Amino acid sequence: MIALRRYPFGFTTTQLERPNTPSVNTHHICLPFDSETHYAACLNDTAQFRLFLQAQFAAHPELFPLAFARGFQWHSRYRLKKQQLDLRRIKLTATKQVFAIRPSFILPYAIAKTDDIEKALYLRQWGVPFEALEYVFGRSASFYQRAWLQLGRPSLLGTTVKDPARLPAHLVADEKVTWLDGQEVYATTTVAGGCFLGVGLARELTAESLGSGYGEFKQEARQLKADYSPQTVCTDGLRATRLAWQQLFPRVCLVLCFLHGVMKIAERCRGELRREVLDRVWDCYEAASRGEFSQRLRRLSEWAVAKLEGAVRQMTLKMYEQGRNYAAAYEQVGCARTTNAVDRLMNQQDRVLYAMRYLHGDGEKARLSLRAMALQWNFHLYGRRLRSAEPERRSPFADVNGYEYHENWLHNLWIAASLGGHRL
């Protein structure tokens, strides 16, 4: 019997700790075979299969357990009754661990072939309802829902960033307000390099609750690199958010989003006054050094005292008071000065959440939904216009890692999610 302890923001212990529990796919090595015929040939010829595994390990060792380099032996062969397909298991010489070799053309748990449902799941990027997928593609709405939620099970960060050396030094983070069964919740979102790197759920805008949501990113980052700590995190001015990140990474430099300050000023003035105020504010932002920025901000405050009044004066002076938090960006080369990077990705979240009328079910189902959206974004193929203008760019995953495993986004995702996205 497992004792359940209620967290202050509404989730139970088992719901929160489930991400730490290894799934069956943690022991699956997912690889890109040329075709089903190629896979069948490898199954029936262990020498050919061994050569294929060694070639894949030489090209992409991150898809394999660390101990694979020390050798393996064949362990067993078993049949997937749903797909009438055999899988091979291997045993590592050094650790005696057993892993199954799964081709990317089969989904986890063998629920379907990847190509058979890839187009249906592709439409989920725009929030197409599961009932519509049932009507167009057959099967059942619940089947597509389970297949889509499956996308959220691997490690989000480990699946997206394959080389620990590529873990970002500079992050952008914010909370997306949404609803879970009619109650307001917050999707804690961490991004860098155009990818979602962390998505969690918080019930309240407190440091403790937000820390639990953002903590999933820290947990997955430390699995890739034990001493990982970002240099900077750009956030809005919410005190609870900044406290949460300070508690997660005590050495991190918190950069305050300049755009949020501008927007608060813009909301409080109109017409010619608005243009004049914003011109002066953005002139501060364009300063080339910290000293120049502080000087321009000081002159802005002096002008505000002499020329402005009411709420617009108050917000302009507040920007001056926050000058040290804005100026911190000048000491960190390459960091974000605004939260635009996370706002753009949260727009994608917003469209899908609105289309599905927000989150439903228990906390775990809601969490998997957010992670499925995130991983689908990270692996989606860019539009034709962008690919025509920049042929070297294909997807956010390719931008971060510099390569892809497969030209099809869903094959690519499941190959990257080999071993559940973990390094074992």
C-alpha positions as CSV (number, residue, x, y, z in Angstrom):
1,M,0.0,0.0,0.0
2,I,1.4,3.4,-1.0
3,A,0.6,6.3,1.3
4,L,-0.5,9.4,-0.6
5,R,0.5,12.8,0.7
6,R,-1.3,15.8,-0.6
7,Y,0.9,18.6,-1.8
8,P,-0.2,22.2,-1.2
9,F,-0.9,22.8,-4.8
10,G,-3.2,19.8,-5.3
11,F,-1.2,16.9,-6.7
12,T,-0.4,13.7,-4.9
13,T,3.0,12.2,-4.2
14,T,2.6,9.5,-6.8
15,Q,1.5,12.0,-9.5
16,L,4.6,14.1,-8.9
17,E,7.1,11.3,-8.6
18,R,5.9,9.3,-11.5
19,P,8.4,11.1,-13.9
20,N,11.2,9.5,-11.9
21,T,9.8,6.0,-12.3
22,P,11.5,4.2,-15.3
23,S,9.1,3.1,-18.0
24,V,9.5,0.0,-20.2
25,N,10.9,2.3,-22.9
26,T,13.9,3.1,-20.7
27,H,15.2,-0.4,-21.7
28,H,14.4,0.1,-25.4
29,I,17.2,1.2,-27.8
30,C,15.3,2.8,-30.8
31,L,17.2,2.9,-34.1
32,P,16.6,3.9,-37.7
33,F,16.5,0.9,-40.0
34,D,16.5,1.5,-43.7
35,S,13.2,-0.4,-44.1
36,E,11.2,-3.2,-42.7
37,T,13.0,-5.5,-45.1
38,H,16.3,-4.4,-43.8
39,Y,15.1,-5.0,-40.2
40,A,13.9,-8.5,-41.1
41,A,17.3,-9.3,-42.7
42,C,19.1,-8.2,-39.6
43,L,16.8,-10.3,-37.4
44,N,17.7,-13.4,-39.4
45,D,21.4,-12.7,-39.6
46,T,23.1,-11.9,-36.3
47,A,26.4,-11.1,-37.9
48,Q,24.7,-8.4,-40.1
49,F,22.7,-7.2,-37.0
50,R,25.9,-6.9,-35.0
51,L,27.6,-4.8,-37.7
52,F,24.5,-2.6,-37.9
53,L,24.5,-2.0,-34.2
54,Q,28.2,-1.2,-34.2
55,A,27.8,1.2,-37.0
56,Q,25.0,3.0,-35.3
57,F,26.9,3.2,-32.1
58,A,29.9,4.7,-33.9
59,A,27.7,7.3,-35.5
60,H,25.3,8.0,-32.5
61,P,26.6,6.7,-29.2
62,E,24.1,8.8,-27.3
63,L,21.3,6.4,-28.3
64,F,23.0,3.5,-26.5
65,P,23.8,2.7,-22.8
66,L,27.2,3.9,-21.7
67,A,28.4,0.4,-21.1
68,F,27.6,-0.7,-24.7
69,A,31.1,0.2,-25.7
70,R,32.5,-2.6,-23.6
71,G,30.6,-5.2,-25.6
72,F,27.3,-7.2,-25.7
73,Q,25.9,-10.6,-26.4
74,W,22.6,-11.7,-27.8
75,H,20.1,-12.4,-25.0
76,S,16.7,-13.4,-26.5
77,R,14.1,-12.8,-29.1
78,Y,10.4,-12.2,-28.4
79,R,7.4,-11.5,-30.5
80,L,5.1,-8.4,-30.5
81,K,1.7,-10.0,-31.0
82,K,0.0,-6.7,-31.9
83,Q,2.3,-6.2,-34.9
84,Q,3.4,-9.7,-35.5
85,L,7.0,-8.6,-35.3
86,D,10.0,-10.0,-33.4
87,L,12.4,-7.9,-31.3
88,R,15.9,-8.8,-30.3
89,R,17.3,-8.3,-26.8
90,I,21.0,-7.8,-26.0
91,K,22.8,-8.2,-22.7
92,L,25.7,-5.8,-21.9
93,T,28.9,-7.6,-21.0
94,A,29.9,-5.1,-18.3
95,T,26.7,-4.6,-16.4
96,K,24.6,-7.6,-17.4
97,Q,21.7,-5.2,-18.2
98,V,19.2,-6.3,-20.9
99,F,17.9,-4.0,-23.6
100,A,15.5,-4.5,-26.5
101,I,16.4,-3.2,-29.9
102,R,13.2,-1.5,-31.3
103,P,13.0,-0.1,-34.9
104,S,11.7,3.4,-35.2
105,F,8.9,2.2,-37.5
106,I,7.2,0.7,-34.5
107,L,5.7,2.9,-31.7
108,P,6.3,2.2,-28.0
109,Y,4.3,-0.7,-26.7
110,A,3.7,-1.7,-30.3
111,I,0.4,0.1,-30.5
112,A,0.8,0.9,-34.2
113,K,3.4,1.4,-36.9
114,T,4.8,4.9,-36.9
115,D,3.9,5.7,-40.6
116,D,0.3,4.6,-40.0
117,I,-0.5,7.3,-37.5
118,E,2.2,9.9,-38.2
119,K,-0.1,12.2,-40.2
120,A,-2.9,12.0,-37.6
121,L,-0.5,13.0,-34.8
122,Y,1.0,15.7,-37.0
123,L,-2.4,17.5,-37.0
124,R,-2.2,17.7,-33.2
125,Q,0.3,20.5,-33.6
126,W,-2.8,22.7,-34.4
127,G,-5.0,21.1,-31.8
128,V,-7.2,19.1,-34.1
129,P,-9.6,17.2,-31.8
130,F,-9.2,13.5,-31.3
131,E,-12.8,12.9,-32.6
132,A,-11.8,14.6,-35.9
133,L,-8.8,12.3,-36.2
134,E,-11.1,9.3,-35.6
135,Y,-13.5,10.5,-38.4
136,V,-10.7,11.1,-40.9
137,F,-8.3,8.4,-40.2
138,G,-10.3,5.7,-38.5
139,R,-9.5,3.9,-35.2
140,S,-10.9,5.6,-32.0
141,A,-10.5,9.0,-30.4
142,S,-9.1,7.3,-27.3
143,F,-6.5,5.5,-29.3
144,Y,-5.2,8.8,-30.7
145,Q,-5.3,10.4,-27.3
146,R,-3.2,7.6,-25.8
147,A,-0.7,7.8,-28.7
148,W,-0.4,11.5,-28.4
149,L,0.1,11.5,-24.6
150,Q,2.8,8.9,-25.2
151,L,4.9,11.7,-26.7
152,G,5.1,13.3,-23.3
153,R,6.6,10.3,-21.5
154,P,10.3,10.5,-22.4
155,S,12.7,12.9,-20.8
156,L,11.9,16.3,-22.5
157,L,15.4,17.7,-22.1
158,G,17.2,14.4,-22.7
159,T,15.3,13.8,-25.9
160,T,15.8,17.3,-27.2
161,V,19.5,17.9,-26.3
162,K,21.6,14.9,-27.2
163,D,25.0,16.2,-26.2
164,P,25.5,17.5,-22.6
165,A,28.0,20.0,-23.9
166,R,25.1,21.7,-25.8
167,L,23.1,22.3,-22.6
168,P,22.3,26.0,-22.7
169,A,24.0,28.5,-20.5
170,H,21.3,31.1,-20.9
171,L,17.6,30.3,-20.3
172,V,14.3,32.1,-20.6
173,A,11.4,31.1,-18.3
174,D,7.8,32.2,-17.7
175,E,4.4,30.8,-16.6
176,K,1.5,30.2,-18.9
177,V,-1.9,30.7,-17.3
178,T,-4.2,27.9,-18.2
179,W,-7.0,25.8,-16.6
180,L,-7.2,22.3,-15.4
181,D,-10.8,21.1,-15.0
182,G,-11.9,24.7,-14.7
183,Q,-9.4,25.6,-12.0
184,E,-6.6,28.1,-12.8
185,V,-3.1,26.5,-13.0
186,Y,0.3,27.6,-14.4
187,A,2.4,25.9,-17.0
188,T,6.0,26.5,-15.9
189,T,7.9,26.9,-19.2
190,T,11.7,26.9,-19.8
191,V,13.1,27.5,-23.3
192,A,16.4,28.1,-25.1
193,G,17.4,27.8,-28.7
194,G,13.9,27.8,-30.0
195,C,13.0,24.6,-28.1
196,F,10.9,23.8,-25.0
197,L,13.4,22.4,-22.5
198,G,11.1,22.2,-19.5
199,V,7.4,22.2,-18.9
200,G,5.7,21.6,-15.6
201,L,2.5,22.4,-13.7
202,A,2.0,24.6,-10.7
203,R,-1.3,25.2,-8.8
204,E,-0.2,28.5,-7.2
205,L,2.0,31.5,-7.8
206,T,4.3,30.7,-4.9
207,A,8.0,30.0,-4.9
208,E,7.4,26.5,-3.6
209,S,4.7,25.6,-6.2
210,L,6.6,27.2,-9.1
211,G,9.8,25.5,-7.9
212,S,8.2,22.1,-8.2
213,G,7.1,22.9,-11.8
214,Y,10.5,24.3,-12.9
215,G,12.3,21.5,-10.9
216,E,11.6,19.0,-13.6
217,F,14.0,20.9,-15.9
218,K,16.7,20.8,-13.2
219,Q,16.2,17.1,-12.6
220,E,16.5,16.2,-16.3
221,A,19.4,18.6,-16.8
222,R,21.3,17.0,-13.9
223,Q,20.7,13.6,-15.4
224,L,22.6,14.8,-18.5
225,K,25.3,16.7,-16.6
226,A,25.6,16.2,-12.9
227,D,27.0,19.7,-12.2
228,Y,24.8,21.7,-14.6
229,S,23.9,25.2,-13.6
230,P,22.8,27.9,-16.1
231,Q,24.6,31.2,-16.1
232,T,21.4,33.3,-16.5
233,V,17.7,33.0,-16.5
234,C,15.6,35.8,-18.0
235,T,12.2,36.2,-16.3
236,D,9.5,38.7,-15.8
237,G,9.3,40.6,-12.5
238,L,7.2,38.1,-10.5
239,R,9.0,37.6,-7.2
240,A,7.9,34.0,-6.8
241,T,9.4,33.1,-10.2
242,R,12.7,34.6,-9.3
243,L,12.8,33.0,-5.9
244,A,12.0,29.6,-7.4
245,W,15.0,29.9,-9.8
246,Q,17.3,31.1,-7.0
247,Q,16.4,28.1,-4.9
248,L,16.9,25.7,-7.8
249,F,20.2,27.2,-8.9
250,P,21.7,29.4,-6.2
251,R,24.5,30.7,-8.5
252,V,22.3,31.7,-11.4
253,C,22.2,35.3,-12.5
254,L,18.6,36.5,-12.8
255,V,18.0,39.0,-15.7
256,L,14.8,41.0,-15.6
257,C,12.8,41.2,-18.8
258,F,13.1,44.8,-20.2
259,L,10.0,44.3,-22.4
260,H,7.7,43.7,-19.5
261,G,8.7,47.1,-18.1
262,V,8.1,48.8,-21.4
263,M,4.7,47.2,-21.7
264,K,3.7,48.4,-18.3
265,I,4.6,52.0,-19.2
266,A,2.9,51.7,-22.7
267,E,-0.4,50.7,-21.0
268,R,-0.5,53.9,-19.0
269,C,-0.1,56.5,-21.7
270,R,-1.5,57.4,-25.2
271,G,-0.8,59.5,-28.3
272,E,2.2,61.8,-28.6
273,L,3.1,61.3,-25.0
274,R,3.3,57.5,-25.5
275,R,5.6,57.8,-28.5
276,E,7.9,60.2,-26.6
277,V,8.1,58.1,-23.5
278,L,8.7,54.8,-25.4
279,D,11.4,56.4,-27.6
280,R,13.3,57.5,-24.5
281,V,12.8,54.1,-22.8
282,W,14.0,52.1,-25.9
283,D,17.0,54.5,-26.2
284,C,18.0,53.1,-22.8
285,Y,17.7,49.6,-24.0
286,E,20.0,50.3,-27.0
287,A,22.9,51.4,-24.7
288,A,26.2,49.6,-25.6
289,S,27.5,49.2,-22.1
290,R,26.3,48.9,-18.5
291,G,27.6,52.3,-17.7
292,E,25.9,53.9,-20.6
293,F,22.7,52.1,-19.8
294,S,22.7,53.3,-16.2
295,Q,23.4,56.8,-17.3
296,R,20.6,56.8,-19.8
297,L,18.2,55.3,-17.3
298,R,19.1,58.0,-14.8
299,R,18.4,60.7,-17.3
300,L,15.1,59.0,-18.1
301,S,14.1,59.2,-14.4
302,E,15.1,62.9,-14.1
303,W,13.0,63.6,-17.2
304,A,10.1,61.6,-15.8
305,V,10.2,63.6,-12.5
306,A,10.1,66.9,-14.4
307,K,7.6,66.0,-17.2
308,L,5.4,63.1,-16.3
309,E,2.7,62.6,-13.7
310,G,0.4,59.9,-12.4
311,A,0.7,56.2,-13.3
312,V,3.0,56.7,-16.2
313,R,5.5,58.6,-14.0
314,Q,5.3,55.9,-11.4
315,M,6.0,53.0,-13.8
316,T,8.9,55.0,-15.4
317,L,10.5,55.6,-12.0
318,K,9.9,51.9,-11.1
319,M,11.9,51.0,-14.2
320,Y,14.8,53.1,-12.9
321,E,14.6,51.4,-9.5
322,Q,14.9,48.0,-11.2
323,G,17.9,49.2,-13.2
324,R,20.4,46.9,-11.5
325,N,18.3,43.8,-12.5
326,Y,18.1,45.0,-16.1
327,A,21.8,45.9,-16.2
328,A,22.9,42.5,-15.1
329,A,22.5,41.4,-18.7
330,Y,25.6,43.4,-19.7
331,E,27.8,41.2,-17.6
332,Q,26.6,38.0,-19.3
333,V,27.5,37.7,-22.9
334,G,24.8,36.0,-25.0
335,C,22.0,36.1,-22.4
336,A,18.4,37.1,-23.2
337,R,17.3,40.6,-22.2
338,T,13.6,40.0,-22.9
339,T,11.3,37.0,-22.6
340,N,10.4,37.1,-26.3
341,A,11.8,33.6,-26.8
342,V,9.5,32.0,-24.3
343,D,6.5,34.2,-25.3
344,R,6.7,32.9,-28.9
345,L,6.6,29.3,-27.8
346,M,3.8,30.0,-25.3
347,N,1.8,31.3,-28.2
348,Q,1.9,27.8,-29.6
349,Q,0.9,26.4,-26.2
350,D,-2.0,28.9,-26.1
351,R,-3.4,27.9,-29.5
352,V,-3.3,24.2,-28.8
353,L,-4.7,24.6,-25.2
354,Y,-7.6,26.7,-26.5
355,A,-8.4,24.2,-29.3
356,M,-8.6,21.4,-26.7
357,R,-10.5,23.6,-24.2
358,Y,-7.6,23.5,-21.9
359,L,-6.5,20.7,-19.6
360,H,-8.6,17.9,-18.2
361,G,-8.1,14.8,-16.1
362,D,-5.7,14.3,-13.2
363,G,-2.4,16.1,-12.8
364,E,-0.4,13.5,-14.6
365,K,-2.6,13.5,-17.7
366,A,-2.3,17.3,-17.8
367,R,1.4,17.2,-17.4
368,L,1.8,14.6,-20.2
369,S,-0.3,16.8,-22.4
370,L,2.0,19.8,-21.9
371,R,5.1,17.7,-22.5
372,A,3.5,16.2,-25.6
373,M,2.9,19.7,-27.0
374,A,6.5,20.6,-26.2
375,L,8.2,17.6,-27.8
376,Q,6.0,17.9,-30.9
377,W,7.1,21.5,-31.3
378,N,10.7,20.6,-30.8
379,F,10.6,18.0,-33.5
380,H,8.1,19.5,-36.0
381,L,9.3,20.2,-39.5
382,Y,9.6,23.9,-40.4
383,G,7.3,25.3,-43.0
384,R,8.2,25.3,-46.7
385,R,8.9,29.0,-46.8
386,L,11.5,28.9,-44.1
387,R,13.1,25.8,-45.5
388,S,13.3,27.4,-48.9
389,A,14.9,30.5,-47.5
390,E,17.3,28.6,-45.2
391,P,17.7,25.0,-46.6
392,E,20.1,24.0,-43.8
393,R,17.3,24.4,-41.2
394,R,14.6,21.7,-40.8
395,S,13.4,21.6,-37.2
396,P,14.1,23.1,-33.8
397,F,15.8,19.8,-32.8
398,A,18.1,20.0,-35.8
399,D,18.9,23.7,-34.9
400,V,20.0,22.6,-31.4
401,N,21.9,19.5,-32.3
402,G,23.1,20.2,-35.8
403,Y,21.7,16.9,-37.2
404,E,18.6,14.7,-37.4
405,Y,18.3,10.9,-37.2
406,H,15.5,10.6,-39.7
407,E,13.7,12.9,-42.2
408,N,10.3,12.1,-40.7
409,W,9.5,14.1,-37.5
410,L,7.9,11.2,-35.6
411,H,10.6,8.7,-36.5
412,N,13.2,11.3,-35.5
413,L,11.4,11.9,-32.2
414,W,11.3,8.3,-31.1
415,I,14.9,7.6,-32.2
416,A,16.0,10.6,-30.1
417,A,13.9,9.2,-27.2
418,S,15.9,6.0,-27.2
419,L,16.3,4.8,-23.6
420,G,13.5,7.2,-22.7
421,G,15.8,10.1,-23.4
422,H,18.1,9.1,-20.6
423,R,21.8,8.3,-20.5
424,L,22.1,5.0,-18.7
